């Protein structure tokens, strides 16, 4: 059976001897034999844990944020939730478990067919984003870090990393002149400095905002404010691989057998409306209240606990993991809003009715 390495080698031949790093990453993660295509996933039985896999508490808090957006938009009947990079549907399940009134308008977007097969029946499971949403929100949890990016390395000046054939089936790196558009890269930099060029992440955010007439986009990820913040960090700190709940090999090894991720540089994305740590976001939308409710419900049912009581009790441990400033709590919750003609017209109308 062909492997992801076979696909990369064929792409190198077809391209005349070298492919960009973002193309290599696309094949390694999303190609026919890529990591996510053949079964790589979040979860306790998967390769890494994200906030939804900690338990249902994260989704319960996110449902409150969605409810706030729903109310802000006037509770429209056509309100839609679009979750991108939905994986096996863990977040969708926990959001819907909060029993929101808009539960029948949940679209789970996931390019992996094997992951889509695990989605809950209550959602619309699709492989591509909708092209237009009148009213709604777009949610992405740990998606931006997985979008393929180009790679720059400083060698007396900035050069672009490309992937080429080595000996046998080995993959190696070479460099080419960078795009003239990359003049924004920080200089000077120590020799060997590597930085991501996250064009696809920027394009994804711009498109997510564009498809909304009214609403908001929210992304949870490990972020850094500026690309320059990565200059003094070892590249292995921000360019990471994962497999079986541990750090993986070099990104050119085990092609298709491990995840490849990068710190998300906010200065490369469209300017956000707000940036909060995940811990701040969760507290702003009531995680402490939900934990207190869990303690109370457990106390009331401790003598003869049922499944609901046990779920309530688990909120205490879940909150500790989600709020941990050395772990998931240090992630960022980043939001954007469209500047739509509909909003502009409504604001103008409202100005006549103080």
N, C-alpha and C positions, 0 to 999 in steps of 0.2 A: 504494500500500500504506500502511495506517495506520502511524504512527510512535509512539514512546513519548511524544512531546510531545502527539500527538493524544489518547492515553489519559489523560495528565495533565489536559489541558484539559477532556475529557469528565468526569473525576472532579471537577474544580473546579465545573463546572456542576451535576453531580448533587448535590454537597454544599452547594449554595447560595452558592457564591462563594469558598470557601477550603478547602484541605485541609491537614492537619498535615504536618510535614516527614517523619515516618516513612512516611506514605502516599505522599508524593512519591518518597521513596527506594525504596520497595518497587516502585513502577511503573517507575522509571528503571532499576532493576537486574534485577527479576524479573518484570515485566509481560510481556504477549504480545510486545512489541517491546523488552524491556529488555536491558540490556547483556549479562547472562549468558545470557539466553534466545536471543539471536541470534548468539552466538559469542564474546563476551569471555571470556578465559581466561588462566590462568597458563601460563608456558612461554616458551622462547626465540622461538617463532613467535607468541606471544600478546602480552599487554599488560604483564606484570610477571613477575618471577621470585620464587618462594617457595622455601623450603628443599628440598622434594622435587625441584624442577626443576634445582637445582644438580647433582644426581647421586644415585646410589643410596645414598650413605653415610648420609644423614639417616635413611632408612628402615631401614637396617641397625642403627643405634643404637636407634631407636624399637622395633624388634623385640626388642631386649634388655630394654627396659623392660617390654614386654608379656610377655615370658617370665618376668620377675621377678614380675609380677602373677599369672601363670598358676601359678607355683610357690607363691606366697603363699596362693592360694586352694585349694591341694591338688590341682592338675592335674586339674580336673573335665573329664569328657568333653564336657559341654555348653558349654564356654568359648566365648564369642563376642567378636569384635572388631567394633565399630561405628564406622566412620569417617564423620563428618558433613561436608558440604561437600567431597565427594571430588573435585570437578572432573573432569578427564579420566582420573583413576585413577593418576596418577604415584606418589603415596605408596603406594597399595596394591601396585603392581608392585614397588617396592623393598623393602617389608616382606616380601612373599611370596618375593622372591628370596633372602631369608635362610634359606628352607626351614624355617620353624618347624613343629613337630608339629601345631599348631592351624590350619594354613593353610586347611583346608576349612570354616572357620567365620568367614569375613570378609564383613561386610555393608558395602557402599559406598553411602552415602546422598547423593543429588545431585538437586536439583529440576529441573535443566536436562536436557531429553531429549537434546539434541545432545551434551552432555558424557557422559551415561550410555552413549551408543552407543560411546564410546571406552574404556569400562571393560574390564579384562582378564576373560577368560572364567572365571577361577577364583573370582571374587567373586559374591556375590548383589547385584545392582545394583537399587536401589529409590529411590523418590522421597520417601519419608517414613520417619522413625525408627520402629523397632519400639516397641511399647508396653510390653514387659516383657523383661528379660534376667535369667536366674537367676545366671549367673556370666559376667563379662566386663569389657571396658573400652570406653569411648567416647572417641574421638580426634577432635579438631578442630584443624586447622592453618589459621590465618588465616581463621577463620570469624566469630568474634565481632565483629571490626572491620567486617564487611560486613552485619551484621544492622541493619535500619532502626532509627533512633533519633529521638526528638523533640529539638527544638533550642530552647534558652533564650537570650535576649539581655538584657543589663542596660541599662535605660534609666530610671535613677532608682529602679528596682525591677525584679525579674525579670518578663519577658514571654515568651510562647511564640510562636515564629516559625511562621507559616503561609504557604502558597504560594498566590498569587492570579494572575489574569490581568493582564497589562500591556497595552501597545498592540499591536494585531495579535495575533501568536502569542507575544509575549514573556511570559516568566514572571517574576513579581516576588514580593517578600516583604511581608507585613504582620505585625502582632503582635496577640495576644489576651492576656487575663489568664491567668496560669498556673494550673495545678491547685493546690488547697489542699495536696495531698500533697508539693509541691515546697519545703516550708519548709526542707529540708536544704541547699538551694543556698547557697553561701557568700556572705556579705555583710559589708562592702560590697565592691563590685567596680568597676573602672574602667568608664566609660561605653563601651558597645559590646562589652563582654565577651560571648563566646558560649561555651556549654557544652553538651555532649551529655547527654541523659537516656536512658539505655540500658536501658529496660524490657524490650525483647525479648531482649537479651543475658542479662539477669538471669533471665528466664523460661526461656530455653534451658538455662542451667546447671542451674537448679532441676529442670527436667524430665529432663535427662540423668542427674542423680543419682537422681531418683525412679524411673526405669525399671529401675535396677540393684538386684537383691537383694544381690549381693556383687560387689565390683570397684572400679573407679576411673574417673574422668573426667580427661582431660588436654587442655588447650588451649594452643596456641602462638600468641602474638600480640604486637603491640606494645602495651604496657600502661603505665599510670601508677598509682601507689599510690592517690592520692586525686583526686577531681574538682577540688578546690581547687588542685591542682598546675598546672592548666591556665589559671588565672585570669590569670597574668602572661605567658602565651605568646600570640603572635599566633594567631588562630584558624586561619589557613592552615597553621600548623605541625601541628595535630592533626586538622583536617578537610581531607582530601586527596582529590584526584582523580587518576586515572592512565589513560593511554592510550598504546599502542604504546611501552611502556618509558620513558615520560616523564611528567612532571606534566601534568595536564589543565587544562581551563578551569574557570571558576567553576562551582560545583555545579548552578546553575540553567541553565547553557548546555549545549549538546550532550547533551540529555537522551536517555539510552539508548545514547550513544556513548562513555561513559567510566565507569570504576569510581568509586565514592564510598566512602571509608573514614573511620574515626575511631579515635583512640587509645582503648583500652579502659580504663575507670576501674574499678579493682578494688574500690573501696569501694561501688560500685553493684551488685556481684555477691554471691551467697552467699559466706560466709567460706570461703576455700580452706584445704585441708590444708597445702599448701606452695606457695611461689613461689620459683623460681630463674631466673636468666637462662638463655637457651638454651645459652650457652657452658658454664655450670656443669652443666646437665642432661646435655649431650652428654659432658662429661668424666666425670661420675658414672657413666655407663652405657657407658663403654669406647671412646670415639671414638679416643683416643690409641693404644689397643691395636690397633684396627682399622687405623689408619694405619701403625703399625709392621709389622703383617702385610702391608699393601700394599707397603711398601718391600721387605720380605724377598722376597715373591713376585715382584716386578718384578726384583729383583736376580738371582734364580735363573733367570728366563726372558728376561732382557734380550737375550741373544744371538739367540734365536729367539722373539720375543714372540708370544703368541696373544691373542685377545680378552679372555680372563680376566686375563692379565697386564696388559694395557692398562687394564682396569677397575680393577685393584688400584693401578696407578700413579696413576690419576686421584684416588684418595682423598686424596692430599697436597694437591692444589689445592682439592678440595671442602672439606676440613677448614679451610683458611685462610678460605674464604668463610663457612662455617657458624659459625666461632668469632670472626669479626671483631666486636670490641666497638663498632665504629662502624656496623655493619650488622646482619646476621642474628643475630650472637652476642648482641646487646643485647635481642633479643626475650625475652619471659618464657615459661617453661613453668610452667603453673599447674595444680594437681591438686585434686580433690575426691573424697571417699569417702562412700558412703551410710551412714547409721546405721540399718541394717536390723534387723528382729526376728530374722532368721536369725543375724546376727552376735551379737546380744545373748544369744540362747539358747546359742550355741556358747561364748561367753565364760564364761557361767555354768557350763556343763558342765566346761569346762577348769579352772575355779577349784576343782573338786573333785578334780582330778588334777594336782597340782603336779609 
